[in-house]
Each structure stands twice: as C-alpha cells, then as structure tokens.
Amino acid sequence: MVANALKRGPELAAGAIRTKRKDRADRWPELVTAAAELFAEKGYEGTSLRDIAERLGMLKGSLYHYINGKSDLLVHVMREAHARGLRTIAAQAEGEGRAVSLLETMVEAHARYVCTETVFTAGFIEARKHLPPERAQEFVLEERAYRLRVEALVARGQAEGDLREDLDPKVAALCLLGFLNSLHNWVRPTGVHSIRRICDHAVALGIGGMRCR
C-alpha cells in the first residue's frame, strides 16, 4: 500500500498541475472581459485591480497568477478586441464584386460588431488611450492596414463610377471609421432600435453619402 501511495504521488501532482492550468485557462477570458467592462465603465485610471478581483469574486492577490499588473490587461483587452472585430471585419473587404458592395458589407459588419460588442469596443477605445507607445505598435500596424483597405475600396469605387470623385479617399475612410467606432456611445442592447435597423442606417449614411447622385 505504501508503495502504491508513493507511485501515485507524482500522478496526483501532475493531475493537480493539469487542473490548475485548466482553471487558469477557464478564468482568463472572464478576467479580460471584466477588465474591458470596468475600463469602459470607470476608465483605465479609475479601475483598480481590487475592482477587477471583486467583479470576478476573487482575491486581489489571486490576479497575480494571471498578470504582472494592471497594464498587462491593457494589451490583452486590445488583442481580444482586435481578434473579435478588426480581423473579422477586414475580411469582408476580400472577394469579388464592385467596391461599393464590398464597402457596404464591411460597414454593416463593423456596425454590427460595435453594436453587439459594446463592452469591448468601449474598453478598446479606453485602453488605446493609455497603451504605452512601445506596446502600441502591433495595433497601430493592424489599424493602419484596415484603414488603407477602406481607402483602397473608396478609390476603387470612384474609379468604377459609383462613388463621388470629389472625395479624398483617406479623409473619407477616417470619417467613416470614426463614425462607426462612435456608435458604442449611445447604442444599448435593450434600446428601442434593433441592431438590424442601426446597421441599415449606418450603411445608408456612411455609403449613401458617398454615392454618385
């Protein structure tokens, strides 16, 4: 029996490690979501690690099993927002068809993301303001690539005769993206306007205003 117990010791230890890793993996999405919620509600500077721990029903000290400090969560909130939204939305610009149709699909996807992921959109915008320059570079490059893709579609739409030639593609792209990213300021999941209606208006205003008359 003693021999069996000794043999089982490493097995029990390995099992405990696997359980700990699983628990960490299970709680990580909750931690990033809680950080995004609180950054959106209270701002980055107004959010403490104690706030995040209380939101999760954890002790503050337990957070250090996941992060070194609050600044780590800035990067992870940004990465999660990019993974959920930017790359998915940008993919809508791929494919065949006229540029104006691709732009409409892209705007609809962007508006839908902002309206359904209001927490991560607001958390992303708040985190973006406080991200140290040396850690912001990976996001700057992705955002620039996305904006350039919109610019290229606007320019192509002009060449195809669907969009107004008097518009500057870069300014048009910046205005369009700024308008879409601001939707989170007033959209509410329980609001009187459906997500479908808001997305339809976003396309009508964002692309309709650029169409040739």
C-alpha positions in Angstrom: 0.0 0.0 0.0 2.8 2.4 0.9 4.5 1.6 -2.5 1.2 2.3 -4.3 0.8 5.6 -2.5 4.4 6.6 -3.4 3.7 5.7 -7.0 0.6 7.7 -7.0 2.3 10.8 -5.6 3.7 12.0 -9.0 0.4 11.2 -10.7 -1.6 13.3 -8.1 0.9 16.1 -8.5 0.6 16.0 -12.3 -3.2 16.0 -12.0 -3.1 19.0 -9.8 -0.9 20.9 -12.3 -3.3 20.0 -15.1 -6.3 21.2 -13.1 -4.5 24.4 -12.2 -3.7 25.0 -15.9 -7.3 24.3 -16.8 -8.6 26.6 -14.2 -6.3 29.3 -15.4 -7.4 28.8 -19.0 -11.1 28.8 -18.0 -10.8 32.1 -15.9 -8.6 34.0 -18.4 -11.5 35.0 -20.7 -13.5 36.1 -17.7 -10.6 38.2 -16.5 -10.1 40.0 -19.8 -13.9 40.6 -20.1 -14.1 42.0 -16.6 -11.2 44.4 -17.3 -12.9 45.6 -20.5 -16.1 46.2 -18.7 -14.5 48.2 -15.9 -12.3 50.2 -18.3 -15.5 51.1 -20.2 -17.4 51.9 -17.0 -14.8 53.6 -14.9 -11.9 54.4 -17.2 -8.5 52.8 -17.0 -7.1 55.1 -14.3 -10.3 54.8 -12.3 -10.2 51.0 -12.3 -8.1 49.2 -9.7 -7.0 45.5 -9.5 -9.2 45.3 -6.5 -12.2 46.3 -8.6 -11.4 43.6 -11.2 -10.9 41.0 -8.5 -14.2 41.9 -6.8 -16.0 41.7 -10.2 -14.7 38.2 -10.5 -15.3 37.2 -6.9 -11.6 36.7 -6.4 -8.9 38.0 -4.0 -6.7 40.7 -5.4 -3.6 38.6 -4.8 -5.0 35.8 -7.0 -4.8 38.1 -10.0 -1.1 37.8 -10.0 -1.3 34.2 -11.1 -2.5 35.6 -14.4 -0.9 39.1 -14.8 2.0 41.1 -13.5 0.0 44.2 -13.2 -2.9 46.2 -14.5 -1.0 47.5 -17.5 -0.8 43.9 -18.8 -4.6 43.9 -19.2 -4.5 46.9 -21.5 -2.6 44.8 -24.1 -4.9 41.8 -23.6 -8.1 43.9 -23.9 -6.7 45.4 -27.1 -5.7 42.0 -28.5 -9.1 40.5 -27.7 -10.9 43.4 -29.3 -8.8 43.0 -32.4 -9.3 39.3 -32.6 -13.1 39.7 -32.2 -13.6 42.6 -34.5 -10.9 44.1 -36.7 -9.7 41.0 -38.4 -13.2 39.7 -38.9 -14.5 43.0 -40.3 -11.5 43.5 -42.6 -12.1 40.1 -44.1 -15.4 41.5 -45.5 -13.3 43.6 -47.9 -12.0 40.5 -49.6 -13.7 38.9 -52.5 -15.1 39.8 -55.9 -17.6 42.4 -56.8 -17.9 46.1 -57.1 -16.0 48.1 -54.4 -19.2 49.8 -53.2 -20.8 46.5 -52.5 -17.8 45.3 -50.5 -17.8 48.6 -48.6 -21.4 48.2 -47.7 -20.8 44.7 -46.4 -17.8 45.9 -44.4 -19.7 48.8 -42.9 -22.6 46.5 -41.9 -20.1 44.1 -40.3 -18.3 46.9 -38.4 -21.6 48.5 -37.2 -22.9 45.1 -36.1 -19.7 44.4 -34.1 -19.7 47.8 -32.4 -23.4 47.4 -31.5 -23.2 43.8 -30.2 -19.7 44.1 -28.6 -20.2 47.5 -26.9 -18.1 46.5 -23.9 -15.1 45.5 -25.9 -15.5 48.5 -28.2 -15.6 50.9 -25.3 -12.9 49.0 -23.4 -10.7 49.0 -26.6 -11.0 52.8 -27.0 -10.2 53.4 -23.4 -7.3 51.0 -23.4 -6.0 52.6 -26.6 -5.6 56.0 -24.9 -3.3 54.5 -22.1 -1.3 52.0 -24.0 2.5 52.8 -23.9 3.9 53.6 -27.3 6.3 50.7 -27.3 3.4 48.3 -26.8 1.0 50.0 -29.2 3.0 49.3 -32.4 1.4 45.9 -33.1 -2.1 47.5 -33.0 -1.1 50.6 -35.0 0.0 48.5 -37.9 -3.2 46.5 -37.9 -5.4 49.6 -37.7 -3.4 51.3 -40.4 -3.8 48.2 -42.7 -7.5 48.2 -42.1 -7.8 52.0 -42.8 -5.8 51.6 -46.0 -8.1 48.8 -47.1 -11.1 51.1 -46.7 -9.2 53.8 -48.6 -8.4 51.5 -51.4 -12.1 50.5 -51.7 -13.2 54.1 -51.8 -10.6 54.9 -54.5 -11.8 51.8 -56.5 -15.4 52.8 -56.1 -14.5 56.2 -57.5 -12.8 54.6 -60.5 -15.8 52.3 -61.1 -18.0 55.4 -61.2 -20.1 54.5 -58.1 -18.6 57.0 -55.5 -18.1 60.7 -55.7 -14.8 61.8 -57.3 -14.6 64.9 -55.2 -13.9 62.9 -52.0 -10.5 62.3 -50.7 -10.2 58.5 -50.0 -8.1 58.9 -46.9 -10.4 61.6 -45.3 -13.5 59.5 -46.3 -12.0 56.4 -44.7 -11.2 58.3 -41.5 -14.6 59.9 -41.3 -16.3 56.5 -41.9 -14.3 54.6 -39.3 -14.7 57.4 -36.7 -18.5 57.4 -37.2 -18.7 53.6 -36.9 -16.5 53.5 -33.8 -18.6 56.1 -32.1 -21.8 54.0 -32.2 -21.0 52.4 -28.8 -21.5 55.8 -27.1 -25.3 55.6 -27.5 -26.3 52.1 -28.7 -27.8 50.0 -25.9 -28.6 46.2 -26.2 -32.1 46.9 -24.8 -32.7 50.1 -26.7 -35.7 50.8 -28.8 -33.8 50.5 -32.1 -32.9 47.0 -33.4 -29.3 46.2 -34.3 -30.6 45.5 -37.9 -32.1 49.0 -38.1 -29.0 50.7 -36.8 -26.8 48.7 -39.3 -29.1 49.7 -42.1 -28.8 53.3 -41.2 -25.0 53.1 -40.9 -24.8 51.7 -44.4 -27.3 54.3 -45.8 -25.5 57.2 -44.2 -21.9 56.0 -44.5 -22.0 54.7 -48.0 -25.1 56.5 -49.3 -23.5 59.9 -48.7 -20.5 58.9 -50.8 -22.5 57.6 -53.8 -22.8 59.5 -57.0 -26.1 61.2 -57.4 
